[in-house]
Amino acid sequence: MPADGLSLLTAEFSDPTGLGHIVRNNLGAIIAIVEHKDASPLQQQIKEINSGILITTSKILRNYLPCLQPHNAQGEYYLTDIIGMLHTDGIPINCLLAINQEEVAGVNDQKQLAKLERQYQKNIADNLMAQGLNLMDPSRFDVRGDLMIGSDVTIDINVIIEGKVSIDANTTIGPNNFLKNSRIGKNVLIKTNCVIEDAIIADNCIVGPFARIRPNSYLANGARVGNFVEIKNAKIGKNSKASHLSYLGDAIIGDDVNIGAGTITCNYDGVDKHQTIIEDLVFIGSNTALVAPITIEKGAVIGAGSVIVEDAPADKLTVARVKQITIENWSRKKEK
């Protein structure tokens, strides 16, 4: 751009209604920008529009801004009127035509904002698919941050990526999942309807459906977390599994551990959080409450329905239940 000139970014819209039209002379030089309400019927048919982006010098603005007058349909001061003044004074007006009109489209309402957001998401999806991502439906996929992918990654519909997320090779993300600031390893299967935040999922893990992996959680190689299981600030060791209906918070869980359905770590005493340690090869029976701080030593078995308040020794069966009794001479209440 010459030192005393001005440069415009323009675009061509199939429907230029409501926009500023670029008026050129017979030689193709820009001579004016005319707003739609002020344009003649012939000028309103011009498809090239003003993007609102221009480059010029402070000298030009100081010289021409005082000359603006509100002589238009809206009674406003148009910065774009400077273009006609520059042409009259023989000052160069340069132009660059935008290739993609969506990149310069304006936003005046929620409908237009949503339309541009979909275009933005389409651009992201196209770029990721060019890298090899298999998207089941690009129109139902949202990236609200940065996504890095390995080879042969598949993402199903209605998946939301937020923050910085990486997904390694041969991993499948099922439908309706939310991933935020997390690293997903190789050969991982994330089943439907899971929430994973600020977590690391190592290779060969299976998560879900309906699992919630909360911040500072780590699933080691081959771990499995099933339906309606919540993990928070916990490490799940290699090939360990919690398949159903459990809460594991503030816990360190070793390798090859089985967590029965309904197991919870009672980590909060009303004031402080406490840690549960479950060592390798432990079997936790269903419906067990582990009252932290507590350690379940290597190879221990905890009987179903137990409330464990003390450390459980290695390679032993530990059971903590109230004695079962049967009440004689009892009958069920009947409706009148």
VEXVEXZA-459193 format. One record per residue (C-alpha): residue number from 1; residue in three letters; x, y, z. Coordinates in Angstrom, 3 decimals, always signed. Example, Ala and Ser with C-alpha at 12.3 -4.5 7.8 and 13.67 -1.06 7.14 Angstrom:
{pos=1; code=ala; xx=+12.300; yy=-4.500; zz=+7.800} .
{pos=2; code=ser; xx=+13.670; yy=-1.060; zz=+7.140} .
This chain:
{pos=1; code=met; xx=+0.000; yy=+0.000; zz=+0.000} .
{pos=2; code=pro; xx=+1.369; yy=+3.462; zz=-0.853} .
{pos=3; code=ala; xx=+2.271; yy=+5.576; zz=+2.147} .
{pos=4; code=asp; xx=-0.668; yy=+7.905; zz=+1.525} .
{pos=5; code=gly; xx=-3.164; yy=+5.336; zz=+0.269} .
{pos=6; code=leu; xx=-5.858; yy=+3.023; zz=+1.636} .
{pos=7; code=ser; xx=-6.478; yy=-0.713; zz=+1.256} .
{pos=8; code=leu; xx=-9.801; yy=-2.536; zz=+1.593} .
{pos=9; code=leu; xx=-10.711; yy=-6.158; zz=+2.193} .
{pos=10; code=thr; xx=-13.831; yy=-7.015; zz=+0.201} .
{pos=11; code=ala; xx=-15.894; yy=-10.143; zz=-0.434} .
{pos=12; code=glu; xx=-18.593; yy=-11.332; zz=-2.800} .
{pos=13; code=phe; xx=-21.931; yy=-12.310; zz=-1.242} .
{pos=14; code=ser; xx=-24.763; yy=-13.963; zz=-3.136} .
{pos=15; code=asp; xx=-27.161; yy=-11.911; zz=-0.997} .
{pos=16; code=pro; xx=-25.568; yy=-8.533; zz=-0.204} .
{pos=17; code=thr; xx=-28.711; yy=-7.113; zz=+1.441} .
{pos=18; code=gly; xx=-27.898; yy=-4.756; zz=+4.283} .
{pos=19; code=leu; xx=-24.208; yy=-4.472; zz=+3.437} .
{pos=20; code=gly; xx=-22.032; yy=-1.761; zz=+1.946} .
{pos=21; code=his; xx=-21.674; yy=-2.186; zz=-1.829} .
{pos=22; code=ile; xx=-18.333; yy=-1.638; zz=-3.590} .
{pos=23; code=val; xx=-18.857; yy=+0.713; zz=-6.544} .
{pos=24; code=arg; xx=-16.264; yy=+0.598; zz=-9.334} .
{pos=25; code=asn; xx=-15.842; yy=+2.672; zz=-12.498} .
{pos=26; code=asn; xx=-15.459; yy=+1.344; zz=-16.032} .
{pos=27; code=leu; xx=-11.759; yy=+0.734; zz=-15.419} .
{pos=28; code=gly; xx=-12.480; yy=-1.399; zz=-12.350} .
{pos=29; code=ala; xx=-11.191; yy=+1.160; zz=-9.854} .
{pos=30; code=ile; xx=-13.082; yy=+1.570; zz=-6.580} .
{pos=31; code=ile; xx=-14.796; yy=+4.933; zz=-6.493} .
{pos=32; code=ala; xx=-17.170; yy=+4.596; zz=-3.521} .
{pos=33; code=ile; xx=-18.791; yy=+2.401; zz=-0.892} .
{pos=34; code=val; xx=-22.564; yy=+2.817; zz=-0.800} .
{pos=35; code=glu; xx=-24.635; yy=+1.447; zz=+2.081} .
{pos=36; code=his; xx=-27.606; yy=-0.682; zz=+1.034} .
{pos=37; code=lys; xx=-30.261; yy=+1.780; zz=+2.250} .
{pos=38; code=asp; xx=-28.633; yy=+4.575; zz=+0.271} .
{pos=39; code=ala; xx=-27.933; yy=+2.554; zz=-2.873} .
{pos=40; code=ser; xx=-29.866; yy=+2.787; zz=-6.125} .
{pos=41; code=pro; xx=-31.657; yy=-0.350; zz=-7.366} .
{pos=42; code=leu; xx=-28.746; yy=-0.994; zz=-9.723} .
{pos=43; code=gln; xx=-26.154; yy=-0.534; zz=-6.966} .
{pos=44; code=gln; xx=-28.101; yy=-2.883; zz=-4.681} .
{pos=45; code=gln; xx=-27.436; yy=-5.675; zz=-7.180} .
{pos=46; code=ile; xx=-23.650; yy=-5.360; zz=-6.714} .
{pos=47; code=lys; xx=-22.386; yy=-8.563; zz=-5.055} .
{pos=48; code=glu; xx=-19.012; yy=-7.222; zz=-3.926} .
{pos=49; code=ile; xx=-19.314; yy=-5.828; zz=-0.411} .
{pos=50; code=asn; xx=-17.216; yy=-4.030; zz=+2.161} .
{pos=51; code=ser; xx=-15.901; yy=-6.363; zz=+4.865} .
{pos=52; code=gly; xx=-15.372; yy=-3.497; zz=+7.284} .
{pos=53; code=ile; xx=-11.621; yy=-4.168; zz=+7.355} .
{pos=54; code=leu; xx=-9.299; yy=-1.522; zz=+5.965} .
{pos=55; code=ile; xx=-5.735; yy=-0.284; zz=+6.338} .
{pos=56; code=thr; xx=-4.760; yy=+3.341; zz=+6.046} .
{pos=57; code=thr; xx=-2.635; yy=+6.025; zz=+7.672} .
{pos=58; code=ser; xx=-3.386; yy=+8.294; zz=+10.601} .
{pos=59; code=lys; xx=-2.635; yy=+11.207; zz=+8.270} .
{pos=60; code=ile; xx=-5.516; yy=+10.290; zz=+5.963} .
{pos=61; code=leu; xx=-7.896; yy=+9.865; zz=+8.885} .
{pos=62; code=arg; xx=-6.917; yy=+13.227; zz=+10.372} .
{pos=63; code=asn; xx=-7.450; yy=+14.914; zz=+7.018} .
{pos=64; code=tyr; xx=-10.760; yy=+13.303; zz=+6.017} .
{pos=65; code=leu; xx=-12.674; yy=+12.449; zz=+9.184} .
{pos=66; code=pro; xx=-13.600; yy=+16.126; zz=+9.780} .
{pos=67; code=cys; xx=-15.156; yy=+16.157; zz=+6.304} .
{pos=68; code=leu; xx=-17.747; yy=+13.454; zz=+7.053} .
{pos=69; code=gln; xx=-21.387; yy=+14.524; zz=+6.992} .
{pos=70; code=pro; xx=-24.536; yy=+12.561; zz=+7.986} .
{pos=71; code=his; xx=-26.152; yy=+12.972; zz=+4.583} .
{pos=72; code=asn; xx=-27.641; yy=+9.475; zz=+4.268} .
{pos=73; code=ala; xx=-30.813; yy=+7.518; zz=+4.944} .
{pos=74; code=gln; xx=-29.843; yy=+6.791; zz=+8.539} .
{pos=75; code=gly; xx=-28.480; yy=+10.202; zz=+9.426} .
{pos=76; code=glu; xx=-25.150; yy=+8.704; zz=+10.507} .
{pos=77; code=tyr; xx=-21.498; yy=+9.488; zz=+9.930} .
{pos=78; code=tyr; xx=-20.118; yy=+6.823; zz=+7.571} .
{pos=79; code=leu; xx=-16.400; yy=+6.139; zz=+7.740} .
{pos=80; code=thr; xx=-16.801; yy=+4.549; zz=+4.310} .
{pos=81; code=asp; xx=-17.596; yy=+7.951; zz=+2.764} .
{pos=82; code=ile; xx=-13.841; yy=+8.565; zz=+2.910} .
{pos=83; code=ile; xx=-13.461; yy=+6.200; zz=-0.062} .
{pos=84; code=gly; xx=-15.305; yy=+8.548; zz=-2.396} .
{pos=85; code=met; xx=-13.303; yy=+11.511; zz=-1.127} .
{pos=86; code=leu; xx=-10.005; yy=+9.711; zz=-1.714} .
{pos=87; code=his; xx=-11.046; yy=+8.800; zz=-5.252} .
{pos=88; code=thr; xx=-11.978; yy=+12.405; zz=-5.984} .
{pos=89; code=asp; xx=-8.583; yy=+13.558; zz=-4.721} .
{pos=90; code=gly; xx=-6.729; yy=+10.896; zz=-6.714} .
{pos=91; code=ile; xx=-5.388; yy=+9.027; zz=-3.703} .
{pos=92; code=pro; xx=-4.800; yy=+5.300; zz=-4.376} .
{pos=93; code=ile; xx=-7.431; yy=+2.816; zz=-3.163} .
{pos=94; code=asn; xx=-6.259; yy=-0.788; zz=-3.171} .
{pos=95; code=cys; xx=-8.362; yy=-3.910; zz=-2.732} .
{pos=96; code=leu; xx=-7.988; yy=-7.551; zz=-1.689} .
{pos=97; code=leu; xx=-10.894; yy=-9.901; zz=-2.366} .
{pos=98; code=ala; xx=-11.478; yy=-12.491; zz=+0.393} .
{pos=99; code=ile; xx=-11.700; yy=-16.037; zz=-0.941} .
{pos=100; code=asn; xx=-14.081; yy=-17.280; zz=+1.759} .
{pos=101; code=gln; xx=-17.015; yy=-14.986; zz=+2.489} .
{pos=102; code=glu; xx=-17.692; yy=-16.619; zz=+5.883} .
{pos=103; code=glu; xx=-14.358; yy=-15.293; zz=+7.125} .
{pos=104; code=val; xx=-15.572; yy=-11.708; zz=+6.846} .
{pos=105; code=ala; xx=-19.302; yy=-12.125; zz=+7.462} .
{pos=106; code=gly; xx=-20.830; yy=-9.879; zz=+10.099} .
{pos=107; code=val; xx=-22.785; yy=-10.981; zz=+13.155} .
{pos=108; code=asn; xx=-25.876; yy=-8.976; zz=+14.061} .
{pos=109; code=asp; xx=-28.010; yy=-11.602; zz=+15.817} .
{pos=110; code=gln; xx=-27.881; yy=-15.066; zz=+17.367} .
{pos=111; code=lys; xx=-28.928; yy=-16.737; zz=+14.115} .
{pos=112; code=gln; xx=-25.961; yy=-15.275; zz=+12.238} .
{pos=113; code=leu; xx=-23.643; yy=-16.165; zz=+15.129} .
{pos=114; code=ala; xx=-24.822; yy=-19.778; zz=+15.082} .
{pos=115; code=lys; xx=-24.371; yy=-19.957; zz=+11.310} .
{pos=116; code=leu; xx=-20.758; yy=-18.763; zz=+11.523} .
{pos=117; code=glu; xx=-20.064; yy=-21.103; zz=+14.440} .
{pos=118; code=arg; xx=-21.212; yy=-24.043; zz=+12.296} .
{pos=119; code=gln; xx=-18.932; yy=-22.886; zz=+9.493} .
{pos=120; code=tyr; xx=-16.041; yy=-22.573; zz=+11.939} .
{pos=121; code=gln; xx=-16.691; yy=-26.090; zz=+13.242} .
{pos=122; code=lys; xx=-16.933; yy=-27.383; zz=+9.674} .
{pos=123; code=asn; xx=-13.512; yy=-25.900; zz=+8.921} .
{pos=124; code=ile; xx=-12.049; yy=-27.626; zz=+11.990} .
{pos=125; code=ala; xx=-13.688; yy=-30.928; zz=+11.053} .
{pos=126; code=asp; xx=-12.401; yy=-30.703; zz=+7.477} .
{pos=127; code=asn; xx=-8.877; yy=-30.055; zz=+8.724} .
{pos=128; code=leu; xx=-8.996; yy=-32.999; zz=+11.150} .
{pos=129; code=met; xx=-10.418; yy=-35.334; zz=+8.512} .
{pos=130; code=ala; xx=-7.609; yy=-34.275; zz=+6.188} .
{pos=131; code=gln; xx=-5.264; yy=-35.530; zz=+8.931} .
{pos=132; code=gly; xx=-7.060; yy=-38.892; zz=+8.908} .
{pos=133; code=leu; xx=-9.752; yy=-38.514; zz=+11.568} .
{pos=134; code=asn; xx=-12.832; yy=-40.620; zz=+10.901} .
{pos=135; code=leu; xx=-15.836; yy=-38.489; zz=+11.853} .
{pos=136; code=met; xx=-19.182; yy=-40.255; zz=+11.726} .
{pos=137; code=asp; xx=-20.989; yy=-36.932; zz=+11.159} .
{pos=138; code=pro; xx=-18.926; yy=-33.721; zz=+10.890} .
{pos=139; code=ser; xx=-22.036; yy=-31.598; zz=+11.418} .
{pos=140; code=arg; xx=-22.484; yy=-33.043; zz=+14.933} .
{pos=141; code=phe; xx=-18.996; yy=-32.440; zz=+16.287} .
{pos=142; code=asp; xx=-17.685; yy=-29.507; zz=+18.313} .
{pos=143; code=val; xx=-14.115; yy=-28.508; zz=+19.126} .
{pos=144; code=arg; xx=-13.919; yy=-25.700; zz=+21.663} .
{pos=145; code=gly; xx=-10.173; yy=-25.742; zz=+22.051} .
{pos=146; code=asp; xx=-7.353; yy=-27.787; zz=+20.501} .
{pos=147; code=leu; xx=-7.532; yy=-31.427; zz=+19.430} .
{pos=148; code=met; xx=-4.515; yy=-33.524; zz=+18.457} .
{pos=149; code=ile; xx=-5.124; yy=-36.942; zz=+16.921} .
{pos=150; code=gly; xx=-3.137; yy=-40.036; zz=+16.058} .
{pos=151; code=ser; xx=-3.836; yy=-42.318; zz=+13.121} .
{pos=152; code=asp; xx=-7.103; yy=-44.215; zz=+12.683} .
{pos=153; code=val; xx=-9.057; yy=-42.354; zz=+15.349} .
{pos=154; code=thr; xx=-12.855; yy=-42.563; zz=+15.118} .
{pos=155; code=ile; xx=-15.238; yy=-40.075; zz=+16.725} .
{pos=156; code=asp; xx=-18.988; yy=-40.679; zz=+16.730} .
{pos=157; code=ile; xx=-21.749; yy=-38.067; zz=+16.825} .
{pos=158; code=asn; xx=-22.357; yy=-35.336; zz=+19.429} .
{pos=159; code=val; xx=-18.842; yy=-35.362; zz=+20.871} .
{pos=160; code=ile; xx=-17.620; yy=-32.118; zz=+22.478} .
{pos=161; code=ile; xx=-13.912; yy=-31.393; zz=+22.795} .
{pos=162; code=glu; xx=-12.981; yy=-28.602; zz=+25.210} .
{pos=163; code=gly; xx=-9.557; yy=-27.225; zz=+26.113} .
{pos=164; code=lys; xx=-6.507; yy=-29.227; zz=+25.076} .
{pos=165; code=val; xx=-7.259; yy=-32.845; zz=+24.209} .
{pos=166; code=ser; xx=-5.075; yy=-35.471; zz=+22.549} .
{pos=167; code=ile; xx=-6.326; yy=-38.811; zz=+21.238} .
{pos=168; code=asp; xx=-3.776; yy=-41.407; zz=+20.182} .
{pos=169; code=ala; xx=-3.902; yy=-44.028; zz=+17.424} .
{pos=170; code=asn; xx=-6.688; yy=-46.584; zz=+16.917} .
{pos=171; code=thr; xx=-8.921; yy=-45.081; zz=+19.581} .
{pos=172; code=thr; xx=-12.698; yy=-44.852; zz=+19.269} .
{pos=173; code=ile; xx=-14.796; yy=-42.187; zz=+20.950} .
{pos=174; code=gly; xx=-18.465; yy=-43.180; zz=+21.079} .
{pos=175; code=pro; xx=-21.459; yy=-40.860; zz=+20.785} .
{pos=176; code=asn; xx=-22.445; yy=-38.128; zz=+23.261} .
{pos=177; code=asn; xx=-19.093; yy=-37.815; zz=+25.029} .
{pos=178; code=phe; xx=-17.519; yy=-34.735; zz=+26.637} .
{pos=179; code=leu; xx=-13.694; yy=-34.566; zz=+26.765} .
{pos=180; code=lys; xx=-11.881; yy=-31.686; zz=+28.442} .
{pos=181; code=asn; xx=-8.132; yy=-31.130; zz=+28.932} .
{pos=182; code=ser; xx=-7.383; yy=-34.851; zz=+28.763} .
{pos=183; code=arg; xx=-4.984; yy=-37.304; zz=+27.128} .
{pos=184; code=ile; xx=-6.420; yy=-40.462; zz=+25.628} .
{pos=185; code=gly; xx=-3.982; yy=-43.231; zz=+24.703} .
{pos=186; code=lys; xx=-3.843; yy=-45.858; zz=+21.963} .
{pos=187; code=asn; xx=-6.466; yy=-48.547; zz=+21.356} .
{pos=188; code=val; xx=-8.883; yy=-46.972; zz=+23.826} .
{pos=189; code=leu; xx=-12.647; yy=-47.350; zz=+23.651} .
{pos=190; code=ile; xx=-14.734; yy=-44.575; zz=+25.181} .
{pos=191; code=lys; xx=-18.315; yy=-45.791; zz=+25.109} .
{pos=192; code=thr; xx=-21.384; yy=-43.586; zz=+24.949} .
{pos=193; code=asn; xx=-22.290; yy=-40.748; zz=+27.352} .
{pos=194; code=cys; xx=-19.064; yy=-40.269; zz=+29.324} .
{pos=195; code=val; xx=-17.575; yy=-37.135; zz=+30.886} .
{pos=196; code=ile; xx=-13.770; yy=-37.017; zz=+31.069} .
{pos=197; code=glu; xx=-12.070; yy=-33.922; zz=+32.528} .
{pos=198; code=asp; xx=-8.412; yy=-33.198; zz=+33.282} .
{pos=199; code=ala; xx=-7.562; yy=-36.891; zz=+33.179} .
{pos=200; code=ile; xx=-5.157; yy=-39.319; zz=+31.546} .
{pos=201; code=ile; xx=-6.469; yy=-42.517; zz=+29.978} .
{pos=202; code=ala; xx=-3.571; yy=-44.813; zz=+29.079} .
{pos=203; code=asp; xx=-3.467; yy=-47.383; zz=+26.262} .
{pos=204; code=asn; xx=-5.986; yy=-50.211; zz=+25.884} .
{pos=205; code=cys; xx=-8.517; yy=-48.855; zz=+28.392} .
{pos=206; code=ile; xx=-12.289; yy=-49.181; zz=+28.145} .
{pos=207; code=val; xx=-14.452; yy=-46.448; zz=+29.660} .
{pos=208; code=gly; xx=-18.239; yy=-46.300; zz=+29.943} .
{pos=209; code=pro; xx=-20.970; yy=-46.132; zz=+29.074} .
{pos=210; code=phe; xx=-22.139; yy=-43.378; zz=+31.447} .
{pos=211; code=ala; xx=-18.819; yy=-43.055; zz=+33.295} .
{pos=212; code=arg; xx=-17.464; yy=-39.866; zz=+34.823} .
{pos=213; code=ile; xx=-13.713; yy=-39.377; zz=+35.072} .
{pos=214; code=arg; xx=-13.031; yy=-36.262; zz=+37.131} .
{pos=215; code=pro; xx=-9.838; yy=-34.172; zz=+37.445} .
{pos=216; code=asn; xx=-6.491; yy=-35.675; zz=+38.459} .
{pos=217; code=ser; xx=-7.511; yy=-39.196; zz=+37.547} .
{pos=218; code=tyr; xx=-5.269; yy=-41.696; zz=+35.795} .
{pos=219; code=leu; xx=-6.253; yy=-44.987; zz=+34.223} .
{pos=220; code=ala; xx=-3.242; yy=-47.225; zz=+33.592} .
{pos=221; code=asn; xx=-2.847; yy=-49.631; zz=+30.676} .
{pos=222; code=gly; xx=-5.830; yy=-51.933; zz=+30.242} .
{pos=223; code=ala; xx=-7.962; yy=-50.490; zz=+33.045} .
{pos=224; code=arg; xx=-11.740; yy=-50.651; zz=+32.744} .
{pos=225; code=val; xx=-14.292; yy=-48.241; zz=+34.157} .
{pos=226; code=gly; xx=-17.890; yy=-49.167; zz=+33.471} .
{pos=227; code=asn; xx=-21.373; yy=-47.722; zz=+33.656} .
{pos=228; code=phe; xx=-22.228; yy=-45.216; zz=+36.384} .
{pos=229; code=val; xx=-18.732; yy=-45.271; zz=+37.869} .
{pos=230; code=glu; xx=-17.217; yy=-41.995; zz=+39.074} .
{pos=231; code=ile; xx=-13.460; yy=-41.554; zz=+39.456} .
{pos=232; code=lys; xx=-11.973; yy=-38.477; zz=+41.180} .
{pos=233; code=asn; xx=-8.316; yy=-37.768; zz=+41.995} .
{pos=234; code=ala; xx=-7.576; yy=-41.471; zz=+41.721} .
{pos=235; code=lys; xx=-5.186; yy=-43.846; zz=+40.005} .
{pos=236; code=ile; xx=-6.546; yy=-47.086; zz=+38.601} .
{pos=237; code=gly; xx=-3.767; yy=-49.640; zz=+38.031} .
{pos=238; code=lys; xx=-3.057; yy=-51.900; zz=+35.076} .
{pos=239; code=asn; xx=-5.877; yy=-54.248; zz=+34.104} .
{pos=240; code=ser; xx=-7.934; yy=-53.212; zz=+37.141} .
{pos=241; code=lys; xx=-11.642; yy=-52.788; zz=+36.692} .
{pos=242; code=ala; xx=-14.593; yy=-51.071; zz=+38.281} .
{pos=243; code=ser; xx=-17.470; yy=-52.156; zz=+36.124} .
{pos=244; code=his; xx=-20.619; yy=-50.891; zz=+37.816} .
{pos=245; code=leu; xx=-22.108; yy=-48.244; zz=+40.082} .
{pos=246; code=ser; xx=-19.066; yy=-47.188; zz=+42.124} .
{pos=247; code=tyr; xx=-17.403; yy=-44.039; zz=+43.473} .
{pos=248; code=leu; xx=-13.615; yy=-44.057; zz=+43.766} .
{pos=249; code=gly; xx=-12.279; yy=-40.768; zz=+45.079} .
{pos=250; code=asp; xx=-8.845; yy=-39.879; zz=+46.476} .
{pos=251; code=ala; xx=-7.677; yy=-43.437; zz=+45.887} .
{pos=252; code=ile; xx=-4.631; yy=-45.339; zz=+44.689} .
{pos=253; code=ile; xx=-5.650; yy=-48.662; zz=+43.209} .
{pos=254; code=gly; xx=-3.039; yy=-51.226; zz=+42.195} .
{pos=255; code=asp; xx=-2.875; yy=-53.669; zz=+39.310} .
{pos=256; code=asp; xx=-5.357; yy=-56.479; zz=+38.597} .
{pos=257; code=val; xx=-7.864; yy=-55.241; zz=+41.159} .
{pos=258; code=asn; xx=-11.582; yy=-55.989; zz=+40.903} .
{pos=259; code=ile; xx=-13.955; yy=-53.410; zz=+42.347} .
{pos=260; code=gly; xx=-17.421; yy=-54.862; zz=+42.891} .
{pos=261; code=ala; xx=-20.639; yy=-53.045; zz=+42.043} .
{pos=262; code=gly; xx=-21.739; yy=-50.467; zz=+44.574} .
{pos=263; code=thr; xx=-18.298; yy=-49.942; zz=+46.116} .
{pos=264; code=ile; xx=-17.504; yy=-46.483; zz=+47.464} .
{pos=265; code=thr; xx=-14.461; yy=-44.888; zz=+49.030} .
{pos=266; code=cys; xx=-15.691; yy=-42.809; zz=+51.953} .
{pos=267; code=asn; xx=-13.053; yy=-40.127; zz=+51.504} .
{pos=268; code=tyr; xx=-14.681; yy=-37.097; zz=+53.176} .
{pos=269; code=asp; xx=-15.245; yy=-36.749; zz=+56.928} .
{pos=270; code=gly; xx=-17.050; yy=-33.456; zz=+56.660} .
{pos=271; code=val; xx=-13.872; yy=-31.375; zz=+56.914} .
{pos=272; code=asp; xx=-10.946; yy=-33.150; zz=+55.236} .
{pos=273; code=lys; xx=-10.393; yy=-35.596; zz=+52.383} .
{pos=274; code=his; xx=-8.599; yy=-38.884; zz=+53.101} .
{pos=275; code=gln; xx=-6.949; yy=-41.462; zz=+50.875} .
{pos=276; code=thr; xx=-7.806; yy=-45.075; zz=+50.204} .
{pos=277; code=ile; xx=-5.006; yy=-47.419; zz=+49.081} .
{pos=278; code=ile; xx=-5.944; yy=-50.694; zz=+47.422} .
{pos=279; code=glu; xx=-2.909; yy=-52.795; zz=+46.559} .
{pos=280; code=asp; xx=-2.422; yy=-55.288; zz=+43.707} .
{pos=281; code=leu; xx=-4.657; yy=-58.329; zz=+43.191} .
{pos=282; code=val; xx=-7.340; yy=-57.193; zz=+45.663} .
{pos=283; code=phe; xx=-10.948; yy=-58.282; zz=+45.220} .
{pos=284; code=ile; xx=-13.571; yy=-55.919; zz=+46.633} .
{pos=285; code=gly; xx=-17.017; yy=-57.478; zz=+46.995} .
{pos=286; code=ser; xx=-20.160; yy=-55.678; zz=+45.925} .
{pos=287; code=asn; xx=-21.747; yy=-52.938; zz=+48.013} .
{pos=288; code=thr; xx=-18.629; yy=-52.287; zz=+50.096} .
{pos=289; code=ala; xx=-17.824; yy=-49.023; zz=+51.881} .
{pos=290; code=leu; xx=-14.122; yy=-48.296; zz=+52.466} .
{pos=291; code=val; xx=-13.799; yy=-45.636; zz=+55.167} .
{pos=292; code=ala; xx=-10.612; yy=-43.659; zz=+54.530} .
{pos=293; code=pro; xx=-7.835; yy=-43.371; zz=+55.485} .
{pos=294; code=ile; xx=-7.424; yy=-47.072; zz=+54.913} .
{pos=295; code=thr; xx=-5.210; yy=-49.629; zz=+53.147} .
{pos=296; code=ile; xx=-6.390; yy=-52.878; zz=+51.601} .
{pos=297; code=glu; xx=-3.220; yy=-54.939; zz=+51.324} .
{pos=298; code=lys; xx=-2.102; yy=-57.066; zz=+48.397} .
{pos=299; code=gly; xx=-4.287; yy=-60.036; zz=+47.526} .
{pos=300; code=ala; xx=-6.931; yy=-59.271; zz=+50.133} .
{pos=301; code=val; xx=-10.594; yy=-60.164; zz=+49.577} .
{pos=302; code=ile; xx=-13.353; yy=-58.023; zz=+51.039} .
{pos=303; code=gly; xx=-16.704; yy=-59.715; zz=+51.517} .
{pos=304; code=ala; xx=-19.746; yy=-58.159; zz=+49.868} .
{pos=305; code=gly; xx=-21.740; yy=-55.709; zz=+51.933} .
{pos=306; code=ser; xx=-18.871; yy=-54.832; zz=+54.265} .
{pos=307; code=val; xx=-18.082; yy=-51.497; zz=+55.884} .
{pos=308; code=ile; xx=-14.300; yy=-51.539; zz=+56.296} .
{pos=309; code=val; xx=-12.907; yy=-49.054; zz=+58.814} .
{pos=310; code=glu; xx=-9.487; yy=-50.644; zz=+59.469} .
{pos=311; code=asp; xx=-6.662; yy=-51.851; zz=+57.232} .
{pos=312; code=ala; xx=-7.343; yy=-55.260; zz=+55.685} .
{pos=313; code=pro; xx=-4.399; yy=-57.724; zz=+55.763} .
{pos=314; code=ala; xx=-2.848; yy=-59.282; zz=+52.658} .
{pos=315; code=asp; xx=-4.215; yy=-62.521; zz=+51.231} .
{pos=316; code=lys; xx=-7.013; yy=-62.724; zz=+53.815} .
{pos=317; code=leu; xx=-10.801; yy=-62.586; zz=+53.619} .
{pos=318; code=thr; xx=-12.116; yy=-59.611; zz=+55.583} .
{pos=319; code=val; xx=-15.843; yy=-59.299; zz=+56.259} .
{pos=320; code=ala; xx=-17.592; yy=-56.604; zz=+58.303} .
{pos=321; code=arg; xx=-21.350; yy=-57.107; zz=+58.580} .
{pos=322; code=val; xx=-24.041; yy=-57.035; zz=+61.243} .
{pos=323; code=lys; xx=-25.156; yy=-60.562; zz=+62.037} .
{pos=324; code=gln; xx=-28.167; yy=-61.638; zz=+59.982} .
{pos=325; code=ile; xx=-31.200; yy=-62.585; zz=+62.012} .
{pos=326; code=thr; xx=-34.763; yy=-63.619; zz=+61.250} .
{pos=327; code=ile; xx=-37.609; yy=-62.082; zz=+63.264} .
{pos=328; code=glu; xx=-40.127; yy=-64.692; zz=+64.381} .
{pos=329; code=asn; xx=-43.865; yy=-63.988; zz=+64.613} .
{pos=330; code=trp; xx=-43.598; yy=-61.077; zz=+62.152} .
{pos=331; code=ser; xx=-46.087; yy=-60.456; zz=+59.401} .
{pos=332; code=arg; xx=-46.112; yy=-57.953; zz=+56.580} .
{pos=333; code=lys; xx=-48.474; yy=-55.040; zz=+56.938} .
{pos=334; code=lys; xx=-51.491; yy=-55.424; zz=+54.683} .
{pos=335; code=glu; xx=-53.577; yy=-52.795; zz=+52.974} .
{pos=336; code=lys; xx=-56.992; yy=-52.182; zz=+54.478} .
